[in-house]
Amino acid sequence: MSNTRTRLVPTTTFDKYVVGEDLKNGSLVYDFDACVEAYINLYPEASPQEAEEALVNEADEINEGDDIDRSIVLLKKYSNPKHARPKTTAKSGRTILGGFDENDERILLENRDYLDQAVIGELANSDKVFVYDYALLVEAMCEETEEWTVEDAIEWIDYNTLGTYVPKYPLVVDMDISIDDMDLDNT
């Protein structure tokens, strides 16, 4: 049985930039910056800004404004893959996501002093929610909560994060899966 998923077209160009899968609904996660470069190679007359706008508009149109169940995920990775704007807390000495505006409507997972290290970027789509790497979340939870097993962390994330349907809620993606591992309908 094939798995029909929405993909950026032409698939021969953009499929190579799939970097993971949204664990909530199985959407493909694309590396936004790589897709922008590919778009410019396809359409040399396009500026980087025009390429970004075209890709975001296409994703938003495909997603039909739904900021919970997205069909296309464009991941704008932070340059430092463990955190966006490093800041060390005096309490734990750990590096966390700094510069976060508390008036921002986007949601970060609590306990930020150790879960922020799993933030790998944000959506390039119009809602710009934060994106967490599933494996980094599991690792952070097991390190901080020493009595937890990997299975405990997975169960907590699956129930408390993947089971949450709230606008502006963070995405959790599996970055350890490649497009070659996915069963895709090539029609």
FENKA-V57063 format. One record per backbone hydrogen bond with DSSP energy under -0.5 kcal/mol. CO is the residue of the C=O (numbers start at 1). NH is the residue of the N-H. If there is no record, write none. Layout:
co=CO nh=NH
co=CO nh=NH
This chain:
co=2 nh=4
co=3 nh=5
co=3 nh=185
co=10 nh=13
co=10 nh=14
co=11 nh=15
co=14 nh=17
co=15 nh=18
co=17 nh=19
co=17 nh=31
co=20 nh=29
co=21 nh=174
co=22 nh=26
co=27 nh=22
co=28 nh=30
co=28 nh=73
co=29 nh=19
co=29 nh=20
co=30 nh=32
co=30 nh=75
co=31 nh=35
co=32 nh=36
co=33 nh=37
co=34 nh=38
co=35 nh=39
co=36 nh=40
co=37 nh=41
co=38 nh=42
co=39 nh=43
co=43 nh=46
co=47 nh=51
co=48 nh=52
co=49 nh=53
co=50 nh=54
co=51 nh=55
co=52 nh=56
co=53 nh=57
co=54 nh=58
co=55 nh=59
co=56 nh=60
co=57 nh=61
co=58 nh=62
co=59 nh=63
co=60 nh=64
co=60 nh=65
co=63 nh=66
co=65 nh=67
co=68 nh=70
co=71 nh=28
co=72 nh=74
co=73 nh=30
co=73 nh=75
co=74 nh=76
co=74 nh=124
co=74 nh=125
co=75 nh=32
co=75 nh=77
co=76 nh=122
co=79 nh=81
co=80 nh=83
co=84 nh=86
co=85 nh=98
co=87 nh=96
co=89 nh=93
co=94 nh=89
co=96 nh=87
co=96 nh=98
co=99 nh=101
co=100 nh=102
co=101 nh=104
co=111 nh=114
co=111 nh=115
co=112 nh=116
co=115 nh=118
co=116 nh=119
co=118 nh=133
co=120 nh=78
co=121 nh=131
co=122 nh=76
co=125 nh=128
co=129 nh=123
co=130 nh=171
co=131 nh=120
co=131 nh=121
co=132 nh=134
co=132 nh=173
co=133 nh=137
co=134 nh=138
co=135 nh=139
co=136 nh=140
co=137 nh=141
co=138 nh=142
co=139 nh=143
co=140 nh=144
co=141 nh=145
co=144 nh=146
co=145 nh=148
co=149 nh=153
co=150 nh=154
co=151 nh=155
co=152 nh=156
co=153 nh=157
co=154 nh=158
co=155 nh=159
co=156 nh=160
co=157 nh=161
co=157 nh=162
co=161 nh=164
co=163 nh=165
co=164 nh=166
co=166 nh=169
co=168 nh=107
co=171 nh=132
co=172 nh=23
co=173 nh=134
co=173 nh=175
co=174 nh=21
co=174 nh=177
co=178 nh=181
co=179 nh=182
co=182 nh=184
co=184 nh=186
